Amino acid sequence: MLQIFRGVFARSVGPARQNLALPAANKAFSAASAAICWPPVPAVKLTEQQAKSRAHFPNLIVVESAANPDTMATATAPALNKRIGFLGSGQMAEALARGLMKRGLVSGEHIACNDPNPARTNLFKSFGATPYESNADVARNADVIFVAVKPQHVAQVLSEVRPVLTEGHTVVSIAAGITIDKLVEAAGPDAHVVRVMPNTPCLVGETAAAMCLGGKANADDETLVRTIFEAVGKIYTVDEKLLAAVTGLSGSGPAYVFLMIEALADGGVRAGLPRDIAQALAAQTVLGSAKMVMETGTHPGALKDMVTSPAGTTIAGVHELERAGIRAAFMNAVVAATDRANQLSKM
Ligand SMILES: NC(=O)c1ccc[n+]([C@@H]2O[C@H](COP(=O)([O-])OP(=O)(O)OC[C@H]3O[C@@H](n4cnc5c(N)ncnc54)[C@H](OP(=O)(O)O)[C@@H]3O)[C@@H](O)[C@H]2O)c1
């Protein structure tokens, strides 16, 4: 099958595109995996019906794996057996709490929270969480403590919980730009600190996150945080110096994609589609295209080449995007957001 894929891949994308294959994908090749995929996972034979449904892309080998968003969307994760605390019950805390409950990792009764805004505590109460009067009380009633306040409030809330932190606590900060050094300084040298940069699609079980460890955090803390975030998406461990780039790409990325969906829908409306249908088609197109990248592990450029026939409609659209500098615009957006994240972490 590998040979077949290589042959078809070569025919459909040509030598130039083959050279663009990522080193990681080559590793999958050398590991004798039956499809291009990283991390390498064993390929599963398609059923006849699945094969038929992919008939428009006979060149693609689809890898069914635990990373398959289809599987994720319906999977219920085993219960975590840990109490979760939120210092701050804003948008991200809500997205995480709802995501974890939706996946069955925790139930509302295992969630403790604190927030000065009664509307937010009432909202958390409505799904069974227990609001506490102070951040210290949240820490006393939780094993995993999410620091989910705005960056400027992080030092304050950590100073409040520091006296009650024990060996058994894992402190997970999702605050943009607050470094491990600052977290450890505020929480104390013995704190098990993990810095995570998630994004809001954790609400629908599809976050893209990265983490790094600090203080006394160890492999158990890493496993625990990985388990939590894998229930609501994907998480990668990176060097802290790369977290600004993660912020610029996936932390801020949903806004870029929302803007893209809105613009695509506007284009559809301009071309005569009703607004609701245009928006649904635009969103589904982004979802389906992302799934193709994830499930096949194929280079997105190769997937683009497969749908652009000579003198066809798609290449006409692609030409306009290239004329407008779309690639540079996306790259510049990520770099600008990364620079801003670096600036913020120095303030
Ligand atoms: N939103 C994103 O897409 C995203 C993505 C990645 C990371 N993050 C990070 O996630 C963190 C939270 O962001 P967010 O968007 O969820 O902000 P948010 O909606 O403003 O939530 C923060 C909450 O913390 C409350 N708060 C303020 N001081 C507090 C205190 N001393 N103790 C307890 N709670 C307190 C705030 O209440 P008041 O409003 O009354 O002040 C607010 O309800 C930020 O550090 C951000 O950098 C966000």
The ligand as a Tripos MOL2 file, in Angstrom:
@<TRIPOS>MOLECULE
LIG
   48    52     1     0     0
SMALL
NO_CHARGES

@<TRIPOS>ATOM
      1 N1        -10.0300   33.9520   25.4320 N.am      1 LIG1
      2 C1         -9.1420   33.2670   24.7300 C.2       1 LIG1
      3 O1         -9.3130   32.9450   23.5510 O.2       1 LIG1
      4 C2         -7.8880   32.7940   25.4100 C.ar      1 LIG1
      5 C3         -7.0460   31.8800   24.7460 C.ar      1 LIG1
      6 C4         -5.9150   31.4310   25.4130 C.ar      1 LIG1
      7 C5         -5.6220   31.8920   26.7010 C.ar      1 LIG1
      8 N2         -6.4320   32.7930   27.2850 N.ar      1 LIG1
      9 C6         -6.0900   33.2710   28.6350 C.3       1 LIG1
     10 O2         -7.1030   32.8410   29.5130 O.3       1 LIG1
     11 C7         -7.1980   33.7660   30.6020 C.3       1 LIG1
     12 C8         -8.6580   34.0850   30.8030 C.3       1 LIG1
     13 O3         -9.1420   34.7040   29.6280 O.3       1 LIG1
     14 P1        -10.7010   34.8950   29.4000 P.3       1 LIG1
     15 O4        -10.8680   35.2930   27.9910 O.co2     1 LIG1
     16 O5        -11.4330   33.7190   29.9510 O.co2     1 LIG1
     17 O6        -10.9580   36.1770   30.3650 O.3       1 LIG1
     18 P2        -12.3030   36.6020   31.0790 P.3       1 LIG1
     19 O7        -13.4790   36.1270   30.3350 O.co2     1 LIG1
     20 O8        -12.1630   38.0760   31.3650 O.co2     1 LIG1
     21 O9        -12.2600   35.8120   32.4650 O.3       1 LIG1
     22 C9        -11.4910   36.1940   33.5730 C.3       1 LIG1
     23 C10       -12.4190   36.1760   34.7790 C.3       1 LIG1
     24 O10       -11.6060   36.3090   35.9530 O.3       1 LIG1
     25 C11       -12.3170   37.1650   36.8490 C.3       1 LIG1
     26 N3        -11.4250   37.7030   37.8750 N.ar      1 LIG1
     27 C12       -10.7970   38.9200   37.9120 C.ar      1 LIG1
     28 N4        -10.0790   39.0220   39.0290 N.ar      1 LIG1
     29 C13       -10.2480   37.8640   39.7360 C.ar      1 LIG1
     30 C14        -9.7800   37.3970   40.9730 C.ar      1 LIG1
     31 N5         -8.9460   38.1330   41.7650 N.pl3     1 LIG1
     32 N6        -10.1270   36.1560   41.3820 N.ar      1 LIG1
     33 C15       -10.9610   35.3910   40.6170 C.ar      1 LIG1
     34 N7        -11.4500   35.7960   39.4360 N.ar      1 LIG1
     35 C16       -11.1010   37.0140   38.9970 C.ar      1 LIG1
     36 C17       -12.8980   38.2050   35.9390 C.3       1 LIG1
     37 O11       -13.9070   38.9340   36.5650 O.3       1 LIG1
     38 P3        -14.1240   40.4940   36.1310 P.3       1 LIG1
     39 O12       -14.5480   40.4620   34.7000 O.co2     1 LIG1
     40 O13       -15.1890   40.9610   37.0430 O.co2     1 LIG1
     41 O14       -12.7920   41.1670   36.3080 O.co2     1 LIG1
     42 C18       -13.4120   37.3530   34.7980 C.3       1 LIG1
     43 O15       -14.7090   36.8580   35.0330 O.3       1 LIG1
     44 C19        -6.3730   34.9930   30.2270 C.3       1 LIG1
     45 O16        -5.2300   35.0580   31.0230 O.3       1 LIG1
     46 C20        -6.0460   34.7950   28.7760 C.3       1 LIG1
     47 O17        -4.7420   35.2800   28.4830 O.3       1 LIG1
     48 C21        -7.5790   33.2430   26.6850 C.ar      1 LIG1
@<TRIPOS>BOND
     1     1     2 1
     2     2     3 2
     3     2     4 1
     4     4     5 ar
     5     4    48 ar
     6     5     6 ar
     7     6     7 ar
     8     7     8 ar
     9     8     9 1
    10     8    48 ar
    11     9    10 1
    12     9    46 1
    13    10    11 1
    14    11    12 1
    15    11    44 1
    16    12    13 1
    17    13    14 1
    18    14    15 2
    19    14    16 1
    20    14    17 1
    21    17    18 1
    22    18    19 2
    23    18    20 1
    24    18    21 1
    25    21    22 1
    26    22    23 1
    27    23    24 1
    28    23    42 1
    29    24    25 1
    30    25    26 1
    31    25    36 1
    32    26    27 ar
    33    26    35 ar
    34    27    28 ar
    35    28    29 ar
    36    29    30 ar
    37    29    35 ar
    38    30    31 1
    39    30    32 ar
    40    32    33 ar
    41    33    34 ar
    42    34    35 ar
    43    36    37 1
    44    36    42 1
    45    37    38 1
    46    38    39 2
    47    38    40 1
    48    38    41 1
    49    42    43 1
    50    44    45 1
    51    44    46 1
    52    46    47 1
@<TRIPOS>SUBSTRUCTURE
     1 LIG1         1 GROUP 0 **** ****
